[in-house]
């Protein structure tokens, strides 16, 4: 099922997307969703971020070439950090560049959406707690990341976590392409099979630390090729089988 969250003429709703039509889901998409019977043409609604998580867990340096390009060692265990849920924006929403940073980078990523409360999940059982997958851009103020010595401010500004365009529940993430384009120019071109820690391992590691709740996100890391964005540019992240997430860049 392709799950989206939309703004329609009467409010906001979760929907299942079938071709060019959106069918309203009653209440929420977790478990066995039911439908209200209301439908809209996709052309008549606006796609929002497909989920509003209680927390976002990022994984740093999960692709060896990305770690290398920034002069970092590859960590033995997943390198975990938080992004606040207030950093989430949807497709076509502006990424706002803060005046406090002179370099803000794009980082195209595959995102895991958790589907049920869980803790201490073995890697072999990870699939059973996953609702599906979406696309994320782990926007990072690179100069602040270096100067602060920890990543909260660099990763946490409002608009620094674009998500979308939807969640795919039937999706094999083991070996798919991830590409990022800036104004149509290819900047990142990687595959999920190059992750140092696969998705099962990430779910096991994160859930050994904290309880995960429905809608929580694990950002699985970014391939090599990250780089700066400027106001007036447009960044697009594509994951094969999921679609494309596009956002304009503007000054705050």
C-alpha positions, 0 to 999 in steps of 0.5 A, a space after each residue: 500500500 502507498 500511504 500518504 498524508 494530504 491537505 484536502 478542501 476540508 482538512 487533513 487526512 491519511 490516504 492510500 494512493 491508487 494511481 491518480 486517486 487518494 482514498 481516505 483512511 479512517 483515523 491512522 494507517 497503522 495495523 489494518 487500516 479501514 477506509 471512510 469511502 471518501 476519495 479525491 483526485 491527487 491533482 486536487 490535494 496537496 501532499 504533506 509529510 507522510 508521517 509526523 513522528 514522535 522522534 527521528 533517529 539518524 544514522 551517521 557514516 553508514 556508507 564508507 565512501 561518505 565517511 571518507 569524503 568528510 575525512 571521518 573514520 567508519 564507526 564500528 557500531 551505528 552512529 546514532 543522533 536525534 533530529 527533532 520532529 519540528 524539523 519535518 516538512 513535506 514535498 515541495 516545502 521550502 528548506 530554510 537556510 539559517 543565517 547562522 550557517 555558511 554551509 548547509 548540505 543535502 543528504 539524500 536517504 532512505 527512511 524506515 517508518 516504524 509501525 508498532 511500539 517495540 523494543 529489543 527487536 532482533 534483526 531477524 524480526 525487524 520487518 515485522 515492526 516496520 510499517 514501510 519506507 519513505 524518502 528523507 533529506 537529512 539537511 545538515 549545517 556542515 560548518 556548525 556540525 564541525 564547530 559544535 562538536 555534536 550535531 543537535 544544532 546542525 541537524 535540528 533547524 526547522 525544515 531540516 528533515 523533508 519527507 515524502 512523498 509517501 510511505 510504501 508498505 510493500 518494498 524491498 530496501 536491500 538493493 535500490 538506488 538513491 540519487 540526489 540532484 541539485 538543480 537537475 545535476 546529479 550529485 549523489 548516486 548510491 545503492 542501499 546494498 552499500 550500507 555498512 549496517 543494514 536495516 535489520 541491524 539498525 532496528 535492532 541497535 536503535 530499539 536496544 536503546 529506546 522504545 520505538 513508537 508507531 510513526 518513528 523514523 530511522 534515517 539510514 545514512 547517506 551515500 557519498 556526494 553530499 554538498 551545499 545548497 543555496 537559496 533559489 536552488 531545488 534539491 530532489 532525492 530519488 529512491 528507486 521504487 519510492 519516487 522523488 522528494 523535491 524541495 526548493 531552498 530559500 533563506 530563512 
